[in-house]
Amino acid sequence: MSTHTGMAAKRKAPDSSTEAATKKRRSPTRVNPALYLFPLPAVAVIAFFLVMPTLQAFQYAVTDWNGFSATFNYVGVDNFIRAFTKDSLFTNALTNNLKFVLLVVIAQTAFSLLLGLLLTKNSRGSILLRALFFFPTILSSVSVAFIWKFIYDPNFGLANSALGAVGLEGLQGSYLGDNNQALYWVAVTQVWFHAGQMMVVYIAGLQSIPRELYEAAEMDGANKWQQFKSITWPFVAPATSIVVAYTTVQSFKAFDLILGIAGNPPKSSLDILSTRIYSTFANSEFGYAAAQSIIFMAMIALVTWLQRRLLRLTPKGE
């Protein structure tokens, strides 16, 4: 009995040591502390060019600094109160910008979705048309501005010339010269400029939809509209969220496009927040311009947040 017991104990000893060695091998590997040094250059660049200027903007926003003087006075929230109650130029630019954002977001989202639906198939014709619609995106904003400034010219522009050539002189207009319509024509330019870029986002979302869903819907007798409402739209909702958010930011920051079309400074009917802030800086009101910049940043964040909540394009809590 003792002999057998000893042999059994000897057999168990190697098993326990093997198990301990296995556990040791499965333990998580320690990270070399030197690896934490790799993100430091990127963090330093972001801190220097983004975080520090943002913090300085908050500091200057409560002062009357003119950008050159070595001294300045703290004015508290007077700059923010002035922007909303005493500065008609700022409130006009805010109204124009919100109107411009609404126009571009609705038109560009709808047009880019339509292009995506029409050009989803990877045929030669579709690929060629995708390239043509995407081409404006690779142009600079200044180039696009000068192209459309020529198109809208009331004397020798392409729009009036084309309408006159087909006998539609009654539709000719001054376009940018009409203060009631100028913002709408700039919105058309913005949509032409970026619709092809958003089209690519929608095509990626549409091509990820399983074809079996459409086949099953057709077998159940669903028409095209029912298929779009029940299959296509829910599946492209994440893509729509991206398109709406990106288009909103683009529309708020259409600084170079506005200046290229309307000149510097633009007339009041084409003045938006970014051009108004630029003009305020140019007038050596750095403290007041910093306050306007903070309002501008808060406005973009608020509109983007409201879009996510109102459109319900993302699950709650994400």
C-alpha positions as CSV (number, residue, x, y, z in Angstrom):
1,M,0.0,0.0,0.0
2,S,2.7,2.5,1.0
3,T,4.6,1.7,-2.2
4,H,1.6,2.4,-4.4
5,T,0.8,5.6,-2.4
6,G,4.3,6.9,-2.9
7,M,4.1,6.2,-6.7
8,A,0.8,8.0,-6.9
9,A,2.2,11.0,-5.1
10,K,5.1,11.1,-7.5
11,R,2.7,11.0,-10.4
12,K,0.7,14.0,-9.1
13,A,3.7,16.2,-8.4
14,P,4.6,16.7,-12.1
15,D,0.9,17.4,-12.9
16,S,0.7,20.2,-10.3
17,S,3.9,21.8,-11.5
18,T,2.8,21.7,-15.1
19,E,-0.5,23.4,-14.2
20,A,1.4,26.1,-12.4
21,A,3.6,26.6,-15.4
22,T,0.6,26.8,-17.6
23,K,-1.0,29.5,-15.4
24,K,2.2,31.4,-15.4
25,R,2.3,31.4,-19.2
26,R,-1.3,32.5,-19.4
27,S,-0.8,35.5,-17.2
28,P,-1.0,38.9,-19.0
29,T,2.2,40.2,-20.4
30,R,3.5,43.3,-18.7
31,V,3.7,46.4,-21.0
32,N,7.0,47.9,-21.5
33,P,6.8,51.4,-19.9
34,A,8.8,52.8,-22.9
35,L,5.7,52.2,-25.1
36,Y,3.9,55.0,-23.3
37,L,6.4,57.4,-24.8
38,F,5.2,56.9,-28.4
39,P,2.0,59.0,-28.1
40,L,3.8,61.9,-26.5
41,P,4.7,63.7,-29.8
42,A,1.1,63.6,-30.9
43,V,-0.2,64.6,-27.5
44,A,2.3,67.5,-27.4
45,V,1.1,68.8,-30.8
46,I,-2.5,68.6,-29.9
47,A,-1.9,70.3,-26.5
48,F,0.1,73.1,-28.1
49,F,-2.1,73.8,-31.2
50,L,-5.5,72.9,-29.9
51,V,-5.8,72.7,-26.1
52,M,-3.7,75.8,-25.3
53,P,-5.4,78.1,-27.9
54,T,-8.8,77.0,-26.7
55,L,-8.0,77.8,-23.1
56,Q,-6.5,81.1,-24.1
57,A,-9.7,81.9,-26.0
58,F,-11.7,81.4,-22.8
59,Q,-9.2,83.7,-21.0
60,Y,-9.4,86.5,-23.7
61,A,-13.2,86.2,-24.0
62,V,-13.7,87.9,-20.6
63,T,-11.3,90.8,-21.5
64,D,-11.2,93.9,-23.7
65,W,-7.8,93.0,-25.2
66,N,-7.2,94.6,-28.6
67,G,-4.5,92.1,-29.6
68,F,-1.6,94.5,-29.4
69,S,-1.6,96.2,-26.0
70,A,0.4,94.6,-23.1
71,T,-2.4,95.4,-20.7
72,F,-6.2,94.7,-20.8
73,N,-9.2,94.9,-18.5
74,Y,-11.4,92.0,-17.4
75,V,-15.0,92.7,-18.4
76,G,-16.6,89.4,-17.3
77,V,-19.5,88.3,-19.4
78,D,-20.0,91.7,-21.1
79,N,-18.7,90.4,-24.4
80,F,-21.3,87.6,-24.5
81,I,-24.1,90.0,-23.5
82,R,-23.0,92.4,-26.2
83,A,-23.0,89.7,-28.9
84,F,-26.7,88.8,-28.3
85,T,-28.2,92.2,-27.3
86,K,-26.1,95.0,-28.7
87,D,-24.5,93.7,-31.9
88,S,-26.9,93.5,-34.8
89,L,-24.1,92.4,-37.1
90,F,-23.5,89.3,-35.0
91,T,-27.2,88.4,-34.6
92,N,-27.6,88.8,-38.4
93,A,-24.6,86.5,-39.0
94,L,-26.1,84.0,-36.6
95,T,-29.4,84.0,-38.3
96,N,-27.8,83.7,-41.7
97,N,-25.7,80.8,-40.6
98,L,-28.6,78.8,-39.0
99,K,-30.6,79.4,-42.2
100,F,-27.6,78.3,-44.3
101,V,-27.1,75.2,-42.2
102,L,-30.7,74.2,-42.5
103,L,-30.8,74.6,-46.2
104,V,-27.5,72.7,-46.9
105,V,-28.2,69.9,-44.5
106,I,-31.6,69.1,-45.9
107,A,-30.6,69.5,-49.6
108,Q,-27.2,67.8,-49.4
109,T,-28.4,64.9,-47.4
110,A,-31.3,64.3,-49.7
111,F,-29.3,64.7,-52.9
112,S,-26.4,62.6,-51.8
113,L,-28.8,59.8,-50.7
114,L,-30.4,60.0,-54.1
115,L,-27.1,59.7,-55.9
116,G,-26.1,56.8,-53.6
117,L,-29.3,55.0,-54.5
118,L,-28.9,55.5,-58.2
119,L,-25.2,54.6,-58.3
120,T,-25.0,51.7,-55.9
121,K,-24.2,49.1,-58.5
122,N,-20.6,48.6,-59.4
123,S,-21.1,48.9,-63.2
124,R,-18.8,50.9,-65.4
125,G,-21.3,53.6,-65.9
126,S,-22.0,54.0,-62.2
127,I,-18.3,54.1,-61.4
128,L,-17.7,56.8,-64.0
129,L,-20.6,58.9,-62.7
130,R,-19.3,58.5,-59.1
131,A,-16.0,59.9,-60.2
132,L,-17.7,62.8,-61.9
133,F,-19.9,63.7,-58.9
134,F,-16.9,63.2,-56.5
135,F,-14.6,65.4,-58.6
136,P,-15.7,68.8,-57.1
137,T,-14.6,67.6,-53.6
138,I,-11.0,67.5,-54.6
139,L,-11.0,71.2,-55.6
140,S,-10.1,73.9,-53.2
141,S,-12.9,76.1,-51.8
142,V,-11.4,79.2,-53.4
143,S,-11.5,77.5,-56.8
144,V,-15.1,76.5,-56.3
145,A,-16.0,80.0,-55.2
146,F,-14.5,81.6,-58.3
147,I,-16.1,79.0,-60.6
148,W,-19.6,79.7,-59.3
149,K,-19.0,83.4,-59.0
150,F,-18.5,83.3,-62.8
151,I,-21.6,81.1,-63.3
152,Y,-23.7,83.6,-61.2
153,D,-22.4,86.7,-62.9
154,P,-25.5,88.6,-64.2
155,N,-23.8,90.1,-67.2
156,F,-21.7,87.3,-68.8
157,G,-22.2,84.4,-66.4
158,L,-22.9,80.9,-67.6
159,A,-26.3,80.6,-65.9
160,N,-27.9,83.6,-67.6
161,S,-26.1,82.8,-70.9
162,A,-27.5,79.2,-70.9
163,L,-31.0,80.5,-70.0
164,G,-30.9,83.0,-72.8
165,A,-29.7,80.4,-75.3
166,V,-32.8,78.3,-74.7
167,G,-35.2,81.2,-74.7
168,L,-35.8,81.4,-71.0
169,E,-34.8,85.0,-70.5
170,G,-37.6,85.5,-68.0
171,L,-35.7,83.2,-65.5
172,Q,-32.5,85.2,-65.7
173,G,-31.6,87.0,-62.5
174,S,-28.9,88.8,-60.6
175,Y,-28.3,85.8,-58.2
176,L,-25.7,87.0,-55.7
177,G,-26.8,90.6,-56.3
178,D,-30.3,89.9,-54.9
179,N,-30.0,90.1,-51.1
180,N,-33.1,88.0,-50.7
181,Q,-31.7,85.1,-52.7
182,A,-28.0,85.3,-52.4
183,L,-27.8,82.9,-49.5
184,Y,-29.8,80.3,-51.3
185,W,-27.4,80.4,-54.3
186,V,-24.4,80.0,-52.1
187,A,-26.2,77.0,-50.5
188,V,-26.5,75.5,-54.0
189,T,-22.7,75.9,-54.5
190,Q,-22.1,74.2,-51.1
191,V,-24.3,71.3,-52.0
192,W,-22.6,70.9,-55.4
193,F,-19.2,71.1,-53.7
194,H,-19.7,68.3,-51.1
195,A,-22.7,66.1,-52.3
196,G,-20.3,63.7,-54.1
197,Q,-18.3,63.2,-50.9
198,M,-21.4,62.3,-48.9
199,M,-22.6,60.1,-51.8
200,V,-19.6,57.8,-51.1
201,V,-20.7,57.5,-47.5
202,Y,-24.1,56.4,-48.5
203,I,-22.9,54.0,-51.2
204,A,-20.8,52.2,-48.5
205,G,-23.8,51.9,-46.3
206,L,-26.1,50.8,-49.1
207,Q,-23.7,48.1,-50.4
208,S,-23.6,46.6,-46.9
209,I,-27.3,45.8,-46.9
210,P,-27.9,42.0,-47.5
211,R,-29.6,41.5,-50.9
212,E,-31.7,38.6,-49.3
213,L,-33.7,41.2,-47.4
214,Y,-34.9,42.8,-50.7
215,E,-35.6,39.4,-52.2
216,A,-37.7,38.4,-49.2
217,A,-39.6,41.7,-49.4
218,E,-40.3,41.2,-53.1
219,M,-41.7,37.8,-52.4
220,D,-44.0,39.3,-49.7
221,G,-45.2,41.8,-52.3
222,A,-43.5,44.9,-50.9
223,N,-43.1,47.8,-53.4
224,K,-40.0,50.0,-53.8
225,W,-41.2,52.6,-51.3
226,Q,-42.0,50.0,-48.7
227,Q,-38.6,48.4,-49.2
228,F,-36.9,51.7,-48.8
229,K,-38.9,52.6,-45.7
230,S,-38.5,49.2,-44.0
231,I,-35.0,48.0,-45.2
232,T,-32.9,50.8,-46.8
233,W,-33.6,53.7,-44.5
234,P,-33.0,51.7,-41.2
235,F,-29.7,50.3,-42.6
236,V,-28.4,53.6,-43.8
237,A,-29.3,55.5,-40.6
238,P,-25.7,55.3,-39.3
239,A,-24.5,56.7,-42.6
240,T,-27.1,59.5,-42.4
241,S,-25.9,60.3,-38.9
242,I,-22.4,60.8,-40.3
243,V,-23.6,62.8,-43.3
244,V,-25.8,65.2,-41.2
245,A,-23.1,65.8,-38.6
246,Y,-20.3,66.4,-41.2
247,T,-22.5,68.6,-43.3
248,T,-23.5,70.7,-40.3
249,V,-19.8,71.4,-39.4
250,Q,-19.1,72.1,-43.1
251,S,-21.9,74.6,-43.3
252,F,-20.9,76.4,-40.1
253,K,-17.3,76.7,-41.4
254,A,-18.0,77.8,-45.0
255,F,-15.6,80.7,-44.4
256,D,-13.4,80.5,-47.5
257,L,-16.4,79.8,-49.8
258,I,-18.3,82.8,-48.6
259,L,-15.2,85.1,-48.9
260,G,-14.4,83.8,-52.3
261,I,-17.9,84.4,-53.6
262,A,-18.8,87.6,-51.8
263,G,-15.5,89.2,-51.1
264,N,-14.0,90.5,-47.9
265,P,-16.0,91.6,-45.9
266,P,-19.1,90.0,-47.4
267,K,-22.3,92.0,-47.5
268,S,-24.8,91.5,-44.7
269,S,-27.0,89.0,-46.5
270,L,-24.0,86.6,-46.9
271,D,-22.3,87.3,-43.5
272,I,-22.1,84.1,-41.4
273,L,-20.5,83.5,-38.0
274,S,-17.0,82.6,-39.2
275,T,-16.8,85.7,-41.4
276,R,-18.2,87.9,-38.7
277,I,-15.5,86.6,-36.2
278,Y,-12.8,87.2,-38.8
279,S,-14.0,90.8,-39.3
280,T,-14.0,91.3,-35.5
281,F,-10.4,90.1,-35.2
282,A,-9.5,92.4,-38.1
283,N,-11.0,95.3,-36.2
284,S,-8.5,94.6,-33.3
285,E,-11.3,93.5,-30.9
286,F,-9.5,90.3,-29.9
287,G,-11.4,89.9,-26.6
288,Y,-14.8,90.3,-28.2
289,A,-13.8,88.0,-31.1
290,A,-12.7,85.3,-28.7
291,A,-16.1,85.5,-27.0
292,Q,-17.8,85.1,-30.5
293,S,-15.6,82.1,-31.2
294,I,-16.7,80.4,-28.0
295,I,-20.3,81.1,-28.9
296,F,-19.6,79.7,-32.4
297,M,-18.1,76.5,-30.9
298,A,-21.0,76.1,-28.5
299,M,-23.4,76.6,-31.3
300,I,-21.9,73.8,-33.4
301,A,-21.9,71.4,-30.4
302,L,-25.5,72.2,-29.6
303,V,-26.8,71.8,-33.1
304,T,-25.0,68.5,-33.5
305,W,-26.3,67.2,-30.2
306,L,-29.9,68.3,-31.1
307,Q,-29.6,66.5,-34.4
308,R,-28.6,63.3,-32.8
309,R,-31.5,63.5,-30.3
310,L,-34.2,64.7,-32.7
311,L,-33.4,62.5,-35.6
312,R,-32.8,59.5,-33.3
313,L,-30.2,58.1,-35.7
314,T,-28.2,56.5,-33.0
315,P,-29.3,54.3,-30.1
316,K,-30.0,56.1,-26.8
317,G,-27.0,56.4,-24.6
318,E,-24.4,56.2,-27.4
